[in-house]
Amino acid sequence: MTKITDQVKEHFQFNLIHEDKHTGARAGEIITPHGKIPTPVFMPVGTHGAIKALQPKVLKEMDTKVILSNTYHLHLSPGSELIKKAGGLHNFMAWDGPILTDSGGFQVFSLQRKSIKEEGAEFRDHKGNKILLSPETSIGIQQNLGSDIMMAFDECIPYPATRDYTKNSIDRTHRWLDRCIETWDNPKQALFGIIQGSTYDDYRDECLKEVTDRNLPGYAIGGVSVGEGPELMEQIVKRTAPMMPKDKPRYVMGVGNPEDLMMIWENGVDMSDCIIPTKFARGGTLFTFRGKIRIKHRNYRRDFYPIDPNINCYANNNFTRAYIKHLFDSNEILGQILATEHNIAFYKTLAEQAREAILNDRFREFKNQFLENYSKN
């Protein structure tokens, strides 16, 4: 383990640039083989190797710094061996920026929870074939994909969970982590460990110590946004994030509401991801600095303003709310395309403004002002 982690330092680094003087918020930079990622950063989710409704060239034009793809789904189709033969996921999807791949652990949690055993999780693919997703196969798949950041295979604990269940689960996660590390042999890919523990402070602390003792390139808080509600999520993040290593990236998995991003950033988290901005966009819900709007509502039929004039993107610079409502009413796919571009631009702008506020020691002021305006709509 020491040898591979030493080699990774040649390809992957995290530089902490500034900590806000009044909060735990921090600005940094992650350096990967495919580019630099300023933090805090929100990662759009491209489950199948594509951001739904957007071409990769649009993401490049928007200066998107990193995307997330899904190990479980890419394993099912088209298969990681095929992607490896294509030159890796970057080549396969024509994306030359950083990619983070999750481990498949969340899909086991959401789709195959009853199949979990010590060896891994067994499930059937779309053809009915039995497949075992284990620490070894998860890392093998991710190494075939060639992502810049791989996530360790863990057990995502449901909410609510008993103490006995949680204890057994985190012990298994620690054993699985060691198996992930044993399988990991590509120093150009950074492996992140995941901290579980449900809503129990002592188990979160135990898992934090066990996972960070492995001296990995980065760490994530997992098992939040699984139904526990915003108050418990904040309790978990507020306790755990500040105790994570200061010199490594801190990632909260699956968090995507703007108000939740403010909370995790304030507590020193650098990275997050969620399907919310893209999924909501396809349903006609658009994010603005004055709250969410439902573009299908009749109020927007004669609204000739941009979705949000504070956001610089093709959708905002060229089209009105009335036009985008017309596209949704007409079931034109362009409506989903423009809405998706807008929502990704909103999240990118939000992270950039948060970073600027941190660098100027005014994150709390920025957060309070944003939340005040965001709640008005």
C-alpha positions in Angstrom: 0.0 0.0 0.0 2.8 2.4 0.8 4.4 1.9 -2.6 1.3 2.6 -4.6 0.4 5.7 -2.5 3.9 7.1 -3.0 3.6 6.5 -6.7 0.2 8.2 -6.9 1.7 11.4 -5.6 3.5 11.8 -8.9 0.1 12.0 -10.7 -2.4 13.2 -8.1 -2.1 16.1 -5.7 -4.3 18.3 -3.5 -3.2 21.8 -2.6 -5.1 23.7 0.1 -5.0 27.3 -1.0 -7.0 29.2 1.6 -9.3 28.6 4.6 -12.0 31.1 5.3 -11.2 32.9 8.6 -14.8 32.8 9.9 -16.0 29.3 8.9 -14.6 25.9 8.0 -14.9 26.6 4.3 -11.8 26.1 2.2 -10.6 26.7 -1.4 -8.1 24.3 -3.0 -7.0 22.6 -6.1 -6.9 19.0 -7.1 -4.3 18.1 -9.8 -5.1 15.0 -11.8 -3.5 13.4 -15.0 -6.4 15.0 -17.0 -6.4 18.5 -15.5 -6.8 20.7 -12.5 -10.0 20.9 -10.4 -10.5 24.1 -8.4 -12.5 23.4 -5.2 -15.1 23.6 -3.9 -16.5 21.8 -7.0 -19.9 20.2 -7.9 -19.6 17.3 -10.3 -22.3 16.7 -12.9 -23.3 13.0 -13.1 -22.8 11.1 -16.4 -24.1 7.7 -15.3 -23.5 5.8 -18.5 -20.6 7.9 -19.7 -22.7 10.8 -20.8 -24.4 13.8 -19.2 -28.0 13.3 -20.3 -29.1 15.7 -23.0 -25.6 17.3 -23.4 -22.7 16.7 -25.8 -19.2 16.6 -24.2 -18.2 19.6 -26.4 -20.8 21.7 -24.6 -19.4 20.7 -21.2 -16.0 21.7 -22.5 -17.3 25.1 -23.8 -18.8 25.6 -20.3 -15.4 24.9 -18.8 -16.7 22.0 -16.7 -13.8 20.7 -14.6 -14.8 17.1 -13.7 -17.6 14.7 -14.3 -18.7 11.5 -12.5 -19.6 8.2 -14.2 -21.0 5.0 -12.8 -19.1 1.7 -12.4 -22.2 -0.5 -12.0 -24.0 0.7 -15.1 -20.9 0.8 -17.3 -20.1 -2.7 -16.2 -23.6 -3.8 -17.3 -23.3 -2.0 -20.6 -21.2 -1.9 -22.7 -18.7 -3.6 -20.3 -15.5 -2.3 -18.9 -13.3 -4.6 -21.1 -14.8 -3.1 -24.2 -14.2 0.4 -22.9 -10.6 -0.6 -22.1 -10.1 -1.7 -25.7 -11.5 1.6 -26.8 -8.6 3.3 -24.9 -10.5 4.0 -21.6 -13.6 6.0 -20.8 -11.9 9.3 -21.7 -11.4 8.2 -25.3 -14.7 6.3 -25.5 -16.8 9.3 -24.6 -14.4 12.0 -26.1 -13.9 13.7 -22.8 -10.4 14.8 -21.9 -11.1 16.3 -18.5 -10.9 14.5 -15.1 -13.4 11.7 -14.4 -14.4 10.3 -11.0 -16.1 6.9 -11.0 -18.1 5.6 -8.1 -17.7 2.0 -6.9 -21.2 0.6 -7.5 -21.8 0.5 -3.7 -24.7 2.9 -3.9 -26.4 0.8 -6.6 -26.0 -2.3 -4.4 -27.7 -0.3 -1.6 -30.5 0.9 -3.8 -31.1 -2.1 -6.0 -29.5 -5.2 -4.5 -29.4 -4.7 -0.8 -30.4 -8.2 0.1 -27.6 -9.7 -1.9 -24.8 -8.4 0.3 -22.4 -10.9 1.7 -18.8 -11.0 2.7 -17.5 -11.8 -0.8 -19.5 -8.9 -2.3 -23.0 -8.3 -3.8 -24.6 -10.7 -6.3 -27.1 -9.5 -8.8 -28.4 -10.3 -12.3 -27.8 -8.2 -15.3 -30.4 -7.2 -18.0 -29.9 -10.6 -19.6 -30.5 -12.6 -16.4 -26.8 -13.5 -15.9 -25.5 -13.6 -12.4 -22.8 -11.1 -11.6 -20.7 -10.6 -8.5 -19.7 -7.1 -7.7 -16.9 -7.3 -5.1 -14.0 -5.0 -4.0 -11.8 -6.8 -6.5 -14.2 -6.5 -9.4 -15.2 -2.9 -8.6 -11.5 -1.8 -8.7 -10.8 -3.9 -11.7 -13.7 -2.3 -13.6 -12.6 1.2 -12.6 -9.1 0.5 -13.6 -10.4 -0.6 -17.0 -12.4 2.6 -17.3 -9.2 4.6 -16.5 -10.9 7.2 -14.3 -8.7 9.8 -12.5 -10.4 9.1 -9.1 -11.8 5.7 -8.1 -14.0 5.1 -5.1 -13.5 2.2 -2.8 -16.3 -0.5 -2.8 -18.2 0.0 0.4 -21.6 -0.9 1.9 -23.9 2.1 1.9 -26.0 1.9 5.1 -29.7 2.5 4.8 -31.6 4.8 7.1 -32.8 4.0 9.6 -30.3 1.3 10.7 -29.8 -0.4 14.0 -26.5 -0.1 15.9 -25.8 -3.8 15.4 -26.4 -3.5 11.6 -24.2 -0.4 11.4 -21.3 -2.0 13.4 -21.3 -5.1 11.2 -21.5 -3.0 8.1 -18.6 -0.7 8.9 -16.5 -3.6 9.8 -17.2 -5.2 6.4 -16.5 -1.8 4.7 -13.0 -1.8 6.4 -12.3 -5.3 5.2 -13.5 -4.5 1.7 -11.3 -1.4 1.7 -8.2 -3.5 2.3 -9.2 -5.7 -0.6 -9.7 -2.6 -2.8 -6.2 -1.4 -1.9 -4.7 -4.9 -2.5 -6.3 -4.9 -6.0 -5.3 -1.3 -6.9 -2.2 -1.2 -9.0 -2.4 1.8 -11.3 -0.7 4.9 -9.7 -2.3 7.2 -12.3 -5.6 6.6 -10.6 -6.3 7.9 -7.1 -8.3 5.7 -4.7 -10.6 7.4 -2.2 -11.9 5.7 0.9 -15.5 6.1 2.1 -16.5 6.9 5.7 -19.8 5.2 6.8 -21.5 4.9 10.2 -25.1 5.9 9.6 -26.3 8.5 12.2 -24.2 7.2 15.1 -21.4 9.5 16.1 -19.2 6.9 17.6 -19.4 4.6 14.6 -18.7 7.6 12.3 -15.6 8.3 14.4 -14.5 4.7 14.3 -14.9 4.4 10.6 -13.2 7.8 10.1 -10.1 6.5 12.0 -10.0 3.2 10.2 -10.4 4.6 6.7 -7.9 7.5 7.1 -5.3 5.2 8.7 -4.9 3.7 5.2 -3.3 6.9 4.0 -5.2 7.2 0.7 -5.2 10.2 -1.7 -8.7 11.3 -0.6 -11.7 10.5 1.5 -15.5 10.7 1.2 -18.4 10.9 3.6 -20.9 8.3 2.4 -24.3 7.2 3.6 -25.9 10.6 3.6 -28.8 11.8 1.5 -30.3 8.3 2.0 -33.5 9.5 3.7 -32.1 10.8 7.0 -33.2 14.4 6.3 -31.3 17.7 6.3 -30.9 18.0 10.1 -29.2 14.6 10.5 -27.2 15.1 7.3 -25.8 18.4 8.8 -25.1 16.7 12.1 -23.0 14.0 10.3 -21.1 16.4 8.0 -20.5 19.0 10.8 -18.9 16.4 13.0 -17.0 14.3 10.4 -15.7 16.7 7.8 -13.5 18.8 10.1 -11.8 15.7 11.4 -10.9 14.4 8.0 -7.2 15.0 6.9 -6.6 18.6 6.1 -4.2 17.8 3.3 -6.5 15.5 1.4 -9.7 16.2 -0.7 -12.9 15.9 1.2 -15.9 14.6 -0.7 -19.6 14.3 0.3 -21.3 11.8 -2.0 -24.8 12.3 -3.5 -25.6 15.8 -2.1 -27.0 18.3 -4.6 -29.6 20.7 -3.2 -28.1 24.2 -3.2 -28.9 24.8 0.4 -27.1 21.5 1.3 -24.1 22.5 -0.7 -23.8 25.7 1.3 -23.8 23.6 4.5 -21.2 21.1 3.4 -18.9 23.8 1.9 -19.2 25.8 5.2 -17.9 22.7 7.0 -14.8 22.3 4.8 -16.0 19.9 2.1 -14.3 20.2 -1.3 -16.3 17.9 -3.6 -19.9 16.8 -4.2 -22.1 15.3 -6.8 -25.8 14.6 -7.5 -28.2 13.8 -10.3 -30.5 16.6 -9.1 -29.6 19.4 -11.6 -29.8 17.2 -14.6 -32.8 15.1 -13.6 -34.7 18.2 -12.5 -33.8 20.0 -15.8 -35.4 17.2 -17.9 -38.6 17.6 -15.8 -38.7 21.4 -16.3 -37.4 22.5 -12.9 -34.7 25.2 -13.3 -32.4 26.6 -10.6 -31.9 30.3 -10.2 -30.4 32.6 -7.6 -33.9 33.4 -6.6 -35.0 29.8 -6.1 -36.4 27.1 -8.3 -38.9 27.7 -11.1 -41.2 25.3 -12.9 -40.9 26.4 -16.5 -44.0 24.6 -17.5 -46.2 26.9 -15.3 -48.5 29.2 -17.2 -46.9 32.3 -15.7 -43.9 31.9 -18.0 -45.9 31.9 -21.2 -45.3 35.6 -21.8 -42.0 35.9 -19.8 -39.4 37.3 -22.1 -36.5 37.3 -19.6 -33.7 34.9 -19.4 -34.0 32.0 -16.9 -31.4 33.8 -14.7 -29.5 36.8 -16.1 -26.7 36.3 -13.6 -25.6 33.1 -15.3 -23.5 33.1 -18.4 -24.3 30.2 -20.7 -25.8 29.7 -24.2 -29.3 29.0 -22.8 -29.4 32.3 -20.8 -27.6 34.4 -23.4 -30.0 33.5 -26.2 -33.4 32.3 -25.0 -36.3 33.5 -22.9 -38.4 31.7 -20.3 -41.3 31.9 -22.7 -39.4 30.1 -25.4 -38.2 27.3 -23.1 -41.7 26.9 -21.8 -42.9 26.6 -25.4 -40.3 23.9 -26.0 -41.5 21.8 -23.0 -45.1 22.3 -23.9 -44.3 21.1 -27.5 -42.3 18.2 -26.2 -39.3 19.4 -28.1 -36.1 17.8 -26.9 -34.3 21.1 -27.2 -36.1 22.2 -24.0 -34.4 19.5 -22.0 -31.1 20.3 -23.6 -31.2 24.0 -22.8 -32.6 23.4 -19.3 -29.8 20.9 -18.5 -27.1 23.3 -19.7 -28.6 26.1 -17.6 -28.8 24.0 -14.4 -25.2 22.8 -14.8 -24.1 26.4 -15.4 -26.0 27.4 -12.3 -24.2 24.9 -10.1 -20.8 25.8 -11.6 -21.5 29.5 -11.0 -22.5 28.8 -7.5 -19.3 26.9 -6.7 -17.2 29.5 -8.4 -18.8 32.3 -6.4 -18.4 30.3 -3.2 -14.7 29.8 -3.9 -14.3 33.6 -4.5 -16.0 34.3 -1.2 -13.8 31.8 0.6 -10.7 33.4 -0.8 -11.9 36.8 0.5 -12.9 35.5 3.9 -16.6 36.2 3.4 -18.2 32.8 2.9 -20.7 33.2 5.7 -21.9 36.5 4.2 -22.1 34.9 0.8 -24.0 31.9 2.2 -26.5 34.0 4.1 -27.1 36.3 1.2 -27.6 33.4 -1.2 -30.1 31.6 1.1 -32.0 34.8 1.7 -32.4 35.4 -2.1 -32.9 31.7 -2.9 -35.9 31.4 -0.5 -37.8 34.4 -2.1 -39.3 32.4 -5.0 
